[in-house]
């Protein structure tokens, strides 16, 4: 069989003609990368058909980390789903809490006090810093930079996680936001500690940029690889840094202005080429913009309550209706869609996870590249399997 | 020049490497378990039951209202109500938990049980070195293992425990004032009844006063109140 176009397999969708033609003679080689591959950020499988080193087709296989989150949420009270949202994208629990809180607040028409909005912005932007720094660290790890940039990122992450622990009691599974505010108020000492950490972060970003941006190895591996065209990105529903690296100006903080984001001055960095290097640079620039937002928020934070005194913690039954709450999570648009039938549990609870939807164009980015580049392209999407499989 | 970026990056790592010898800030790891980082006050991991006084069984604040059992997201709490009543810390007869089990292997440390508890009876511990060789019974804590004194609570969360104590003391004072007022009202009513009634009916006179005295609660929130109102919210 020479250059056979069809891999004989019973898998659905696998027998369609390939999107690109194999070159030369020989059979296609099928490789299952994952689910226990060290580069897959968890349990994720890529079924790859190879013509030599070239990728002819690629099929992402999800579901190894499925935990039935949505169905469990439909059977439990609104409050009881809040700690489960921490476990979706476990790198950024604060933004998951926030998106869910916004959805429920829309559903029941709940107002949020001023100070709580500021606290949400502060913890949300700290989360963005953590996520982007770690994402860059993991990307370089996959490039073979055995841990140095990742550990630099984790050093800063540790400081921010300590802040989260001092505020909420937990480093990652924070369970911080409530419908109508935040669970606990930040003490003046905590705000001072946060100001100190935020003041130290630009130095870290400079160091990180010095370490990586001009590196010839990084440029050789990243530039012009895994190009995502803006039209495809828009059509596939890609959001977040992935979309902006392709040059589409779409940031929900600007478009929706949820919370109090219209009060802050910040810019939306945009890429030009849509390759891995652009995605890396976008994340670096977004950290800087986040630091700007943090400085403004920490300066203006007003005194006052952090919970609406009329807000009910438990046992509330929203009127029948539906609500979709969305935020710009570090990975893209994170949305929660809730339908209430008037009972104590949501009738339907649906998550729009940015990680999953950003993964759907993986094949289009990988076609024609080498196996080693597939790992890099996959790393540049920045996913967390907890959110992909839910 | 080719390689300039790499050299600049290597300069950063060299600076960090050399800096770790002179600056404590660059040396971020500690040698656990010999060294430990300072504990953070807000830290939480697994719940425990608070008791007042010396005797853990008599001093448990829990009145088995089962709100935490109902609200627990992973359903790791198991409570059996007692059939009899025992005097609580205030001396008022209360239902108590005949069984109170928490499966630590299921608990996800979300703190919702602490938030919904109206009696300040369940709080979060900070003990994290809980490894055991028995993965089933060793991680299923009964009420004896869960009971910890209020002093322990003060030791791990001083600020929070101080607030809780102040709140409880205030409630107790209010309850006592209310009880006193109710008793005074009952007394006045009894005296009135006594004055109005003919002296021949003397044995009947304490009877109208008795239900009033009984209705005056010794504490503001009894177990029956606490269960009735949230349940009405949720199921009504």
Interface residues (C-beta under 8 A of the other chain):
Chain A: X76 X77 X79 X80 X81 X82 X83 X84 X148 X152 X155 X158 X162 X165 X166 X167 X168 X169 X170 X173 X175 X183 X184 X207 X210 X211 X212 X213 X214 X215 X216 X217 X218 X219 X312 X313 X314 X315 X316 X344
Chain B: X2 X3 X4 X5 X6 X8 X9 X11 X12 X13 X16 X28 X40 X41 X42 X43 X44 X71 X72 X73 X108 X109 X110 X111 X112 X115 X116 X124 X230 X233 X234
